[in-house]
Amino acid sequence: MKPENALTVPLRGLPVQTGGTTTRTSRTGNPDGTAFSDLLKVRQGLVEGGTSAKTEAVTSPGGVKFSAHAQTRLQSRQISLQASHLDRLDGAVQRAQSKGSRDALVLMDDLAMVVSVLNKTVVTVVDRDNLKGNVFTNIDSAVIA
């Protein structure tokens, strides 16, 4: 029995000993419920059966790349970017870089893009229909393009 004033602190991500083996607790912060293993497969460009799902690399004129995950989001949400969008994205990344940003949220028209400024890589893309209720973490700046 616990004392009445005892504090209960949940352990997250810490090794847990069970029956002589060490396991890790699982925790994903994906609001859409996507499993980490699925995200990893997308990141590695794999789908079920080990076949490649990589699409032709998308790169802007200024060298900003789109990760496999971002490309998947563009395709699944039927988002098409014009040359003018890519030019604005390049400018936004350059402005973020000049201010010392590492990871930025770029807001452009009806899109939000999380960009690794150091790698010049778009990590994910969210359109207006999917923006509501999202929390963008691990960013240090926001650029309105």
N, C-alpha and C positions, 0 to 999 in steps of 0.2 A: 504494500500500500504506500502511495506517495504522500509525503507531508503536504498539508494544505497549501503552504506558501511556496511549494517547489515550482520552478520554471521549467517548461517544456520547450526545448529548442529543436526544431526540425533539422536534421542533417541532410544536406544536399550536396551531391557530388563527391562525398567522402567515401573511402573504401569501407566496406562492411564485411566482417568475418562471418561466414556461415558454413558450418560443417567442414572447416579446414581449408576452404577455398576463399579467395578474395574476389568480390564482385564490386562493381560500381553502380551507384544508383543512377537512373536515367532521368534526364530533364531536358526538355526542349522548350524553347520559348516561341514556338511557331503558333500564332493565333489561328492559322487555318488547319492545324492538326497534322501537318505534314511530318512524317517520321524522319529522324535524322538520317537514317540509312537511305531513304529516298532522295533527300537533298544531296547526300554524298554522291549517289549515282548520277544525278543530274550534273553535279560539279565535275565529276570525272568523265562525263559524256557517255554514260552507259545506261542502257535500259534492260529490261528482263531478257534473259537468254544471252547476255554478254554482247549484244550487237551494239555498234556505235550509233549514238544519237546526235553526234556533233554535227552542227550545220556549218556552212561556210562562215569563216570568221568575219565578223562585222567590225570594221575599223573606220573611224572618222578621218577626215583629211589631216586633222591635228594630232592623230595618233591615239585618240581615246578608243579603247577596245570595249567590247561587250562580253562579259563572262557567259559561259554556257547557260547558267541559270537565268541571266538577263535575256538572252536570246530566246529561251524557252518561254519566258513571260511575254515577250514581244509577240511571239507566234500564237500562244494560247489566248491572248487577249486581243489578237488581231490589230496590233498597233504597228503602223508603218511610219517610219521617220524619213523625212525629206532631207535633202542636202542642207537646206536652211536650218533645220533642227540640229543637224550634226555640227554646223558652224557655230550655232549658239551654244551648244554643249561644250565645244572646244574652248570658246571664250569663257564660259563659266568655270571650267576646270582650270584654265590659266589664271583667272582672278583668284580662285581659291588657293592655288599654289603660291601665288605672289603674297598672300596673307599668311602663309605657313600652315595651311590646312592639311590634314592627313586624310580625313574621310568627310565628305560633304553630302548634304542633301541638295540636289539641284531641282528647283521647281521651274517647269517650263510648260506654258499653256495648260493643258489638262493632265500633265504627267509629273510624277515625282520620281527621281532617280537617285539612288544611293551610289556614290562614286568613291572609289579608292583613288584619292588624288595622287598619292605616291606612285601607284602602279598605273595610273591613267586608265582605270578599268571601271566600267559601270557594273555594279554588283547585282542590282535588281531594279526593276521598273514597275511602277504602280500607276494605273490610270485612274481617272476621276471616279469611275464606278466602284473601284476597290479601295479608295482612299479612306473612307469613313471608318473610324475606329482603330486605325493603325497608329502604332507608336514606333517612331524611328529611333533606334538606339545606335550607339557606337559611332556617332557623328560628332564632329567638333565645329561644324559650320553649316550654314545654309546659304545658297546662292539662288537668286531669282533671275532667271535668264530670259 
